[in-house]
Amino acid sequence: MADGPAAVVIDHIGLLWTMDAGAGDDGAQALHGAAMREVGAVQDAAVAFDGEGRVCAVGPRAGVRECIGPATEVVDAAGGFVCPAFVDAHTHLVHAGSREAECVMRLAGADYLDVLRAGGGIMQTVRETRAAPFAALLGQARESARRMLAHGVTTLEAKTGYGLELEAELRQLRVAAAVAEGLPQKIVHTAMPAHAIPPERRNDRDRFVREIVDMLGPMRDAGAEFADVFVEEGVFSVDEGRFILSRAKELGLGVKVHADELAPSGGAKLAAELGAASADHLLFATDDSLRGLAQAGTVAVCLPGTSFYLQKPAARARFMMDEAGLAVAVASDYNPGSAPSENFALVMSLAFFHLRMTPEEVFCAATRNAACAIGRGGRAGVLKVGLPGDLVVFAARHPTYILSHYGESQVQAVFAGGRRVYGEVATSRSRGSRA
């Protein structure tokens, strides 16, 4: 119960999932395995925000409506489903250009690494991003963030990695920061100069790896909170990844790994060894490496849109949860070459169909666990008194309907910091009624 009248009350919620697993739970820890089905369900619910945009009451309507005062804005959810706003824990938000021509190459039999070796793939985007003016990068990134917002994403991670040299990498950080200044979303910055090895540096890779390490300090000072490395055959080896990320940890950066996306390359084992915040992709991760991630407390971030787009086997989310006891998150991997879609609803549907996750597991993976994967556990992905008022109001009444109607948006409205930032809902000013 709030101390005084609420600024906003979201009323007439048919079904609310708070992602608050229980009394005394601050939401700061990811949920593992079967616990991912504990969604804090409340029927006939309401949520109230205070004047600072934080949740001041949440639960059954009868209790929350006690917060309504003469000036309270009352939002009618019309019996729809409500959950915390989504957290996209893996995106490559800032880039120039697009690479749809690669689809034709892959359909003709070319593999991801074949495209990369031919000078396409990441390197094409690197060339275009280096050449693009700041304003062009900002315009493209801002538009992508707006599209994410329309699907309920109010917190996202943005990786660099399309510069591969210090100034170009720093420029991507500055663009992402400018996006966050102009939109209601919160952006977590990840330094990823270890995204690819330029063809001209393949005979000089030791020096290039040392240059990457030298970039990390300035990138941290420019706002990066994490460092990530693409550990894969044809990209960075386990030893190179260990060298880069060990230095990142010394600098106070959290660490992440693009792991076992194209082959069992040892990335997941490295992530566990280093106690990484997350290991992402994991399409070819071994049983032992997945169990190692669980023991290390690392969140497994599955990217079903990428495996769908690249026509690869889906990550083994059921094994991760049922056998390894992992905390699983889902993310878009939005990028111009292997996941060129900002449609987070579609990503969640793919997790439902391809990863065979239950609706409860999907929504946990897209909210609470995703927040923990980017260091925002207890600050995003959960609806709890004292936390930011970020939530999604759906026109649909049940999450299974939302996931099964793939490719469509059921989002009615999105709230961030206690205010509506997308969509339309019926609102009224209270006259003091508590009916």
C-alpha positions in Angstrom: 0.0 0.0 0.0 1.3 3.4 -1.0 1.8 6.2 1.7 -0.4 8.5 -0.3 -2.5 8.9 -3.5 -0.8 7.4 -6.6 0.0 9.5 -9.7 -1.2 6.7 -12.0 -3.1 3.5 -11.5 -3.3 0.8 -14.2 -6.7 -0.7 -13.4 -8.9 -3.6 -14.6 -6.0 -5.9 -15.4 -7.4 -9.3 -16.1 -4.1 -11.2 -15.5 -0.9 -9.7 -14.1 2.5 -11.5 -14.1 4.8 -9.5 -11.8 7.9 -11.8 -12.2 8.3 -11.3 -8.4 8.8 -14.9 -7.3 7.7 -14.3 -3.7 7.8 -12.3 -0.5 11.2 -10.9 0.3 12.4 -11.4 -3.2 14.1 -8.3 -4.6 14.2 -9.6 -8.2 17.9 -9.1 -8.4 18.7 -12.8 -9.0 17.9 -14.7 -12.2 15.4 -17.7 -11.9 16.9 -21.1 -12.7 15.3 -24.1 -14.3 11.8 -24.9 -13.0 11.7 -21.7 -10.9 11.4 -19.8 -14.3 7.7 -20.8 -14.2 7.1 -18.8 -11.0 5.7 -15.7 -12.5 3.9 -14.0 -9.6 0.4 -14.4 -11.2 -2.4 -12.2 -10.0 -5.9 -12.3 -11.3 -8.1 -9.1 -11.4 -5.1 -6.9 -10.6 -3.9 -3.3 -10.6 -0.6 -1.5 -10.5 0.0 2.0 -9.1 2.9 4.4 -9.8 4.0 7.3 -7.6 4.9 10.8 -8.8 8.5 9.7 -9.4 7.4 6.9 -11.8 8.0 4.0 -9.4 5.7 1.2 -8.5 4.0 2.1 -5.2 1.4 -0.7 -5.1 0.8 -3.9 -7.0 -1.5 -6.8 -6.6 -5.3 -7.4 -6.4 -7.5 -4.5 -7.5 -9.2 -4.0 -4.2 -6.0 -3.1 -2.4 -4.3 -1.1 -5.1 -7.4 1.1 -5.7 -7.0 2.4 -2.2 -4.2 4.5 -3.7 -6.6 6.4 -6.0 -6.9 10.1 -5.0 -8.6 13.1 -6.6 -5.8 13.7 -9.0 -4.9 10.1 -9.9 -4.8 9.2 -13.6 -6.6 5.9 -13.9 -5.8 3.7 -16.9 -8.2 1.1 -18.0 -6.4 -2.1 -19.0 -9.8 -3.5 -20.2 -9.2 -6.9 -18.8 -6.0 -7.4 -20.7 -2.7 -9.1 -19.7 0.0 -7.0 -18.1 3.7 -7.9 -17.4 6.9 -6.0 -16.8 8.3 -4.3 -19.9 10.8 -6.4 -21.8 14.6 -6.3 -21.6 16.5 -7.1 -24.8 19.7 -8.4 -23.5 21.6 -8.7 -26.8 21.5 -6.2 -29.6 23.9 -4.7 -32.1 21.9 -1.5 -32.2 24.4 0.9 -33.8 25.4 0.1 -37.4 25.0 1.4 -41.0 23.6 -0.4 -44.0 21.9 -3.8 -44.3 23.0 -7.2 -45.6 19.9 -8.9 -47.1 21.9 -10.1 -50.1 23.5 -12.6 -47.8 20.2 -14.5 -47.6 20.5 -15.5 -51.2 24.1 -16.6 -50.7 23.1 -18.8 -47.7 20.1 -20.3 -49.6 22.6 -21.2 -52.3 24.7 -23.1 -49.7 27.1 -20.6 -48.3 27.7 -20.7 -44.6 28.1 -17.8 -42.2 31.9 -18.2 -42.1 32.0 -18.5 -45.9 30.4 -15.1 -46.2 32.8 -13.7 -43.6 35.9 -15.0 -45.4 34.6 -13.5 -48.7 34.8 -10.0 -47.1 31.0 -9.9 -46.4 29.3 -10.4 -43.1 30.5 -8.4 -40.2 33.3 -6.8 -42.3 30.8 -5.3 -44.8 29.0 -3.6 -41.9 32.3 -2.5 -40.4 33.2 -0.7 -43.7 29.7 0.9 -43.9 29.7 1.9 -40.2 33.1 3.5 -40.3 32.1 5.5 -43.4 28.7 6.7 -42.1 28.3 10.1 -40.5 27.3 10.3 -36.9 23.9 11.7 -37.8 23.1 8.8 -40.1 24.1 6.3 -37.5 22.0 8.1 -34.9 19.0 8.2 -37.2 19.1 4.5 -38.0 19.7 3.5 -34.3 17.0 5.8 -33.1 14.5 4.3 -35.5 15.4 0.8 -34.5 15.0 1.6 -30.8 11.5 3.1 -31.5 10.5 -0.1 -33.2 11.7 -2.1 -30.2 9.7 0.2 -27.9 6.6 -0.5 -29.9 7.0 -4.2 -28.9 7.4 -3.4 -25.2 11.2 -3.2 -24.9 12.2 -0.4 -22.4 15.7 -1.7 -21.5 18.2 -3.0 -24.0 21.9 -3.8 -24.3 23.8 -2.2 -27.2 27.1 -3.7 -28.3 29.7 -2.0 -30.4 31.8 -4.2 -32.7 31.4 -2.5 -36.1 34.4 -0.3 -35.8 37.3 -2.7 -34.8 39.4 0.4 -34.2 39.2 2.7 -31.2 37.7 5.9 -32.7 35.0 4.0 -34.6 34.2 1.9 -31.5 33.9 5.0 -29.3 31.6 6.6 -31.9 29.2 3.7 -31.6 29.1 4.2 -27.8 28.4 7.9 -28.3 25.6 7.1 -30.8 24.0 4.7 -28.4 24.2 7.2 -25.6 22.5 9.8 -27.8 19.7 7.4 -28.6 19.1 6.9 -24.8 19.0 10.7 -24.3 16.2 11.2 -26.8 14.0 8.1 -26.0 12.5 6.7 -22.9 14.5 3.5 -23.1 17.5 2.7 -20.9 20.6 1.3 -22.7 23.4 -0.8 -21.3 26.6 -0.4 -23.2 28.9 -3.3 -24.1 32.3 -3.0 -25.7 32.9 -5.5 -28.4 35.9 -4.6 -30.5 36.6 -8.3 -30.5 33.8 -9.0 -33.0 35.9 -10.0 -36.0 39.4 -10.0 -37.3 39.9 -7.7 -40.4 41.3 -9.6 -43.4 44.4 -7.3 -43.4 45.1 -8.2 -39.7 45.0 -12.0 -40.0 48.7 -12.2 -40.3 49.1 -9.8 -37.5 46.5 -11.1 -35.1 48.6 -11.1 -32.0 49.2 -7.4 -32.3 45.5 -6.8 -33.2 44.4 -8.7 -30.0 46.7 -6.4 -28.0 45.2 -3.4 -29.6 41.7 -4.6 -28.6 42.9 -4.9 -25.0 44.2 -1.3 -25.2 40.7 -0.1 -26.4 38.9 -1.4 -23.4 40.0 1.3 -20.9 38.9 4.2 -23.1 35.7 2.4 -23.9 35.0 1.8 -20.2 35.6 5.5 -19.6 33.1 6.3 -22.4 30.4 4.3 -20.7 30.8 0.6 -21.5 29.8 -1.6 -18.6 30.6 -5.0 -20.2 33.1 -6.5 -22.7 32.2 -9.2 -25.1 34.2 -11.5 -27.4 33.1 -13.6 -30.4 34.8 -16.9 -29.5 34.5 -19.1 -32.6 36.4 -20.9 -35.3 37.6 -18.3 -37.8 37.2 -15.5 -35.3 38.8 -15.4 -31.8 40.2 -18.5 -30.1 39.5 -19.5 -26.5 43.0 -18.3 -25.5 42.5 -14.9 -27.2 39.1 -14.6 -25.6 40.6 -15.4 -22.1 43.4 -12.8 -22.6 40.9 -10.0 -23.7 38.3 -10.7 -21.1 40.7 -11.2 -18.2 42.0 -7.7 -18.9 38.4 -6.5 -19.1 37.8 -7.9 -15.6 40.9 -6.1 -14.3 39.4 -2.9 -15.6 36.2 -3.5 -13.8 34.1 -4.4 -16.8 31.6 -7.3 -16.7 32.3 -9.9 -19.2 30.2 -11.8 -21.8 30.9 -14.3 -24.5 29.4 -15.0 -28.0 29.7 -18.7 -27.4 29.4 -21.9 -29.5 27.2 -20.3 -32.1 28.5 -22.2 -35.2 30.4 -25.1 -33.6 31.4 -26.4 -30.2 34.3 -23.9 -30.0 34.8 -23.7 -26.2 33.2 -20.4 -25.6 30.7 -21.6 -23.0 33.5 -23.2 -21.0 35.4 -20.0 -21.1 32.3 -18.0 -20.0 32.0 -20.4 -17.0 35.7 -20.2 -16.2 35.5 -16.4 -16.1 32.2 -16.2 -14.3 30.7 -14.3 -17.2 27.4 -12.4 -16.7 26.1 -14.2 -19.8 27.0 -16.7 -22.5 25.0 -16.0 -25.7 23.9 -18.1 -28.7 25.0 -21.6 -27.4 23.6 -23.5 -30.4 26.4 -26.1 -30.2 27.3 -25.9 -26.5 28.0 -29.3 -25.0 26.2 -30.8 -22.0 29.1 -30.4 -19.7 29.7 -26.8 -20.7 26.0 -25.9 -20.1 26.2 -27.5 -16.6 29.4 -25.5 -16.0 27.5 -22.3 -16.8 24.9 -23.1 -14.3 27.5 -23.8 -11.6 29.1 -20.4 -12.5 25.8 -18.5 -12.2 26.1 -17.4 -15.8 22.8 -16.6 -17.6 22.4 -18.5 -20.9 21.0 -16.0 -23.5 19.2 -17.8 -26.3 18.8 -16.0 -29.6 16.1 -17.9 -31.5 15.7 -15.2 -34.2 19.3 -15.8 -35.2 19.1 -19.5 -35.5 15.9 -19.2 -37.5 17.5 -16.6 -39.8 20.7 -18.6 -40.3 18.7 -21.9 -40.6 20.7 -23.4 -37.7 19.5 -25.9 -35.0 17.9 -24.0 -32.2 19.6 -23.7 -28.8 18.7 -26.5 -26.4 16.7 -24.5 -24.0 14.8 -27.5 -22.6 18.1 -29.2 -21.6 19.4 -25.9 -20.2 16.5 -25.6 -17.9 15.4 -29.2 -17.2 18.8 -30.9 -17.0 21.5 -28.2 -16.4 19.4 -26.0 -14.1 20.4 -22.9 -16.0 18.9 -19.5 -15.9 17.8 -18.8 -19.5 17.1 -15.4 -21.1 15.9 -14.7 -24.6 17.1 -11.7 -26.8 16.8 -10.5 -30.3 20.4 -10.3 -31.4 19.2 -7.4 -33.6 21.9 -6.8 -36.2 22.0 -6.2 -40.0 23.2 -9.6 -41.0 21.9 -12.5 -39.0 18.9 -11.1 -37.1 17.6 -8.0 -38.9 14.4 -7.6 -37.0 13.4 -5.4 -34.1 10.2 -7.4 -33.5 10.7 -8.7 -30.0 7.2 -10.3 -30.0 8.4 -12.5 -32.9 11.5 -13.5 -30.9 9.4 -14.6 -28.0 7.1 -16.6 -30.3 10.2 -18.3 -31.7 11.2 -19.2 -28.2 7.8 -20.7 -27.6 7.8 -22.7 -30.8 11.4 -23.5 -31.6 12.9 -23.5 -28.1 9.8 -25.3 -26.7 9.6 -23.0 -23.7 6.4 -22.6 -21.8 4.7 -19.2 -21.8 5.9 -18.6 -18.2 9.5 -19.5 -19.1 9.4 -17.2 -22.2 8.1 -14.2 -20.3 10.6 -14.8 -17.4 13.4 -15.1 -20.0 12.4 -11.8 -21.6 12.0 -9.8 -18.4 13.6 -10.8 -15.1 16.4 -13.1 -16.4 17.2 -10.8 -19.3 17.7 -8.0 -16.9 20.1 -10.1 -14.8 22.1 -10.9 -18.0 23.0 -7.3 -18.4 23.5 -6.3 -14.8 20.0 -4.8 -14.3 18.6 -7.4 -11.9 16.4 -5.8 -9.3 16.1 -2.7 -11.5 14.2 -3.9 -14.5 12.1 -6.9 -15.6 10.1 -7.1 -12.3 7.0 -5.3 -11.1 7.7 -4.6 -7.4 7.2 -1.7 -5.0 10.1 0.7 -5.3 11.1 -0.4 -8.8 10.7 1.7 -12.0 7.2 1.6 -13.4 8.0 -0.1 -16.7 5.2 -2.4 -18.0 3.3 -3.5 -21.1 -0.5 -3.6 -21.4 -1.7 -6.1 -23.9 -5.0 -6.1 -25.8 -4.9 -9.9 -25.4 -6.0 -11.5 -22.2 -3.6 -14.4 -21.9 0.2 -14.7 -22.7 -0.3 -18.0 -24.6 -2.5 -16.1 -27.1 0.2 -13.5 -27.5 2.9 -16.1 -28.2 0.8 -18.3 -30.5 -0.3 -15.3 -32.7 3.2 -15.0 -34.1 4.2 -12.0 -36.2 1.4 -9.8 -34.8 1.6 -7.2 -32.1 -0.8 -7.5 -29.2 0.7 -4.5 -27.4 -1.9 -1.9 -26.4 0.4 0.4 -24.5 3.9 0.6 -23.0 4.8 2.5 -19.8 8.3 3.5 -18.8 9.1 5.4 -15.6 5.4 5.5 -14.8 4.3 7.3 -18.0 2.8 6.0 -21.2 5.5 6.1 -24.0 3.7 4.1 -26.6 0.1 3.2 -27.6 -3.4 4.3 -26.6 -5.4 3.3 -23.6 -8.5 4.7 -22.0 -7.7 7.1 -19.2 -9.6 9.2 -16.7 -9.0 11.5 -13.8 -10.3 10.1 -10.6 -12.9 12.0 -8.6 -12.0 10.1 -5.5 -14.1 7.0 -6.3 -12.8 3.8 -4.9 -15.4 1.5 -6.4 
